[in-house]
Amino acid sequence: MKKALILGLLIAVILTSCKKSEDDGPSTDPQKIGLVGEWYSSGDNVAVLLSTYFGVDSVYAKFETNNTYLVESFADGAKTTYTGTFVQGKSSIGTIWNVTLNQSSPTAVTSVGIFDISTATEPYTMQYEVVQTEPNIQATPPTAEAGFGSTNGGAIGTWNIQTFVKLP
């Protein structure tokens, strides 16, 4: 009888431990996957720096689970496509993430920055602030510790903050 009870408990434990976890498989929760997905920015959501100095009126970005990205920037009726790889990780500050982008096309550029995704309402929105670090253009990237608007030590305020809307 004891052996049957122990065997029954052992089988129950094994079956319970084999049950599919909610963490298995792909997630759509930005707090788990970061900026993976498709995003769009247009109008007043485009960073002032981009719209004022480069004529950018909209940006489409697709970040893949294999850490590659494609960004299409639209300015004065022309489209520029940027591709490369990215590395992201949660910072120790609230829900802010760190990101490094290694662009391979149209030219090799490295950009570093931060992003934060709001999931309070749908569609989700993302604040995104990055700056080119290589080749060196004498710009200092924003940090999670200093917060949004910290590009160049805060010298340009919020002009480099882009807001994206998550596409379905």
C-alpha positions in Angstrom: 0.0 0.0 0.0 2.8 2.4 0.9 4.6 1.6 -2.4 1.4 2.4 -4.3 0.9 5.7 -2.5 4.6 6.7 -3.1 4.4 5.6 -6.7 1.1 7.6 -7.1 2.7 10.7 -5.6 5.8 10.3 -7.8 3.7 10.1 -10.9 1.6 13.2 -9.8 4.9 15.2 -9.3 6.2 14.1 -12.7 3.0 15.0 -14.5 2.8 18.3 -12.7 6.4 19.2 -13.5 5.9 18.3 -17.2 2.9 20.6 -17.5 3.5 23.4 -20.0 4.6 26.6 -18.3 3.2 30.0 -19.2 6.8 31.1 -19.8 7.3 28.5 -22.5 7.1 29.7 -26.1 7.1 33.1 -27.6 5.9 36.0 -25.5 4.3 39.3 -26.6 4.9 41.0 -23.2 7.2 44.0 -23.8 8.4 43.6 -20.2 9.9 40.2 -21.3 10.8 40.7 -24.9 11.7 44.4 -25.0 11.4 46.2 -28.3 10.9 43.0 -30.4 8.0 43.6 -32.8 6.9 46.3 -35.3 6.8 50.0 -34.4 5.7 53.2 -36.1 6.4 56.9 -35.4 5.0 59.9 -37.3 4.0 63.5 -36.9 4.7 64.9 -33.4 6.0 61.5 -32.3 9.1 61.9 -34.5 12.1 63.2 -32.5 12.5 67.0 -33.0 16.1 66.4 -34.0 15.1 64.1 -36.9 12.2 66.2 -38.1 13.9 69.6 -37.9 17.4 68.8 -39.1 16.8 65.8 -41.4 13.2 66.3 -42.6 12.0 63.0 -41.2 8.3 62.7 -41.1 7.9 59.0 -40.2 9.8 56.0 -39.1 8.9 52.3 -39.3 11.0 49.8 -37.3 10.9 46.1 -37.1 13.0 44.3 -34.4 13.2 40.5 -34.8 13.6 37.8 -32.1 16.9 36.9 -33.8 18.3 40.4 -32.8 18.2 41.8 -36.3 16.4 45.0 -37.2 15.1 46.9 -40.2 14.3 50.6 -40.0 12.7 52.6 -42.7 12.9 56.4 -42.4 10.8 58.7 -44.6 11.9 62.2 -45.4 10.8 64.5 -48.2 9.2 61.7 -50.1 12.4 59.5 -50.0 12.8 56.3 -48.0 16.1 55.2 -46.4 16.4 51.7 -45.1 18.7 50.8 -42.3 19.5 47.2 -41.2 21.7 45.7 -38.5 21.7 43.8 -35.2 20.8 44.9 -31.7 21.5 43.9 -28.1 19.0 44.9 -25.4 18.8 44.4 -21.7 16.8 45.6 -18.8 18.5 48.3 -16.7 18.2 48.5 -13.0 16.1 51.7 -13.3 12.3 51.1 -13.4 11.1 49.7 -16.7 13.9 51.3 -18.8 15.9 49.1 -21.1 19.4 49.6 -22.6 20.0 49.1 -26.3 23.0 49.0 -28.6 22.4 49.0 -32.3 25.1 47.8 -34.8 23.9 49.1 -38.1 25.4 47.4 -41.2 23.5 49.1 -44.0 23.6 51.6 -45.6 26.8 52.3 -43.6 28.4 50.8 -40.5 27.3 52.8 -37.4 26.9 51.9 -33.7 24.3 53.7 -31.7 23.6 53.4 -28.0 20.6 54.4 -25.9 17.6 53.6 -23.9 13.9 52.8 -24.4 10.8 52.3 -22.2 7.6 50.7 -23.2 4.3 51.8 -21.7 1.7 48.9 -21.5 -0.9 51.0 -19.6 -3.1 51.1 -22.7 -3.2 49.6 -26.1 -1.6 50.2 -28.5 1.6 50.1 -26.5 3.9 53.1 -26.9 7.7 53.3 -26.6 9.9 56.2 -25.7 13.2 55.7 -27.5 16.4 57.7 -27.3 19.6 56.6 -29.0 22.7 58.4 -30.3 25.5 57.4 -32.7 28.7 56.5 -30.8 30.8 55.0 -33.7 32.1 56.6 -35.8 32.4 59.2 -33.0 30.4 62.3 -33.6 31.2 63.8 -30.2 27.8 62.8 -28.8 27.1 61.2 -25.4 24.4 58.6 -25.2 21.5 58.8 -22.8 21.6 56.6 -19.7 18.8 54.9 -17.7 20.2 56.5 -14.6 20.0 60.0 -16.0 16.7 59.2 -17.7 15.1 60.4 -20.9 16.5 63.7 -22.3 20.0 62.8 -21.1 21.7 62.7 -24.5 24.8 64.9 -24.4 24.4 65.2 -20.6 20.9 66.8 -21.1 22.2 69.6 -23.3 19.5 69.0 -26.0 16.7 68.2 -23.7 13.9 66.1 -25.2 14.8 66.8 -28.8 16.3 63.3 -29.3 13.3 61.4 -27.8 11.2 59.5 -30.3 7.8 58.0 -29.5 6.8 54.8 -31.3 3.4 53.1 -31.4 3.4 49.3 -31.4 1.8 47.8 -34.5 -0.5 44.8 -34.2 
